[in-house]
Amino acid sequence: MFEAGKRRARRGLGAVAAGLVLVGVAACGGDGQSADDGKGGKASGKPADKPSASANGPAPLTEDRLTAASLTDGERIGAYTASEYALGAPLGDDYTAEPAVCQPLVSLAKGATAFDPVAEVQRKADIPDELLGLTVSVQLRSYTAPDAAGVMKALAAAGRECAGGFTENRALARAKYLKVEPAETPDVGDEARAYRFTLLDVKGTLKLYEYLTVVRSGSTTLSFRAEITGTKDVGGVPDEIIRAQWQKFRSATGEAAKKP
């Protein structure tokens, strides 16, 4: 099994993984789309029921409101079906990066940047009959304004400084990312960033590919990570999944897209 498949199983199926050891630390450099900041990461805690409004904006969305704005268990999106994680979140939220500035490319969970989410909701979308097919992690996180913009700056800094590669630390393995490249962004929200990752398989010979797209709307981020077992390059996060989640979010919160 390829390392991307192991990671997919850990994130999407909640299975226990072991025995894969990828080593290597690569140099950093290059660009995502904009500026500054970033730290190491860990899984998030339960938010307060009624976050207070900031002087710079409205109160962040609560977990209940994020849930109402997220894809629902069993919801169909073309060939894909949305579902909840068996363990509440992808296990990859516990992974860390070396150097730490690259952490936002691995996970935006609590501790990933200087700005922790107030609330978050985790979903995934895949084709149920394809055990080794594409899985997309879909994560909605709300922040105290203007922290969400700070998260996007940290993500941009990671894309810039880690373009030459970095190491992802897992429970029993280390994954070597060879390259981080900008990818096509969707035309929704206040801003969006997208990246294409090239990484190595367990033997250190085959190149695998993953994609990350993050959209910010006000003080909320919508994150999409696409992973597949094998060497196929899927070309990005499926647009229908991004659009379906965006429409659900917009309907539930009243947010407007840049270009309907």
Sequence and secondary structure as in RCSB ss.txt:
>XXXX:A:sequence
MFEAGKRRARRGLGAVAAGLVLVGVAACGGDGQSADDGKGGKASGKPADKPSASANGPAPLTEDRLTAASLTDGE
RIGAYTASEYALGAPLGDDYTAEPAVCQPLVSLAKGATAFDPVAEVQRKADIPDELLGLTVSVQLRSYTAPDAAG
VMKALAAAGRECAGGFTENRALARAKYLKVEPAETPDVGDEARAYRFTLLDVKGTLKLYEYLTVVRSGSTTLSFR
AEITGTKDVGGVPDEIIRAQWQKFRSATGEAAKKP
>XXXX:A:secstr
  HHHHHHIIIII                  SSS              SS   BTTB     HHHHHHTS  TT 
EETTEEEE  TTSS GGGG EEESGGGHHHH  STTSSSS  SEEEEEEEE TT TTS EEEEEEEE STTHHHH
HHHHHHHHHHHTTT EEEE SS EEEEEEEEE    S SSEEEEEEEEEE TTS SEEEEEEEEEEETTEEEEEE
EE SSS    SS HHHHHHHHHHHHHHH    S  
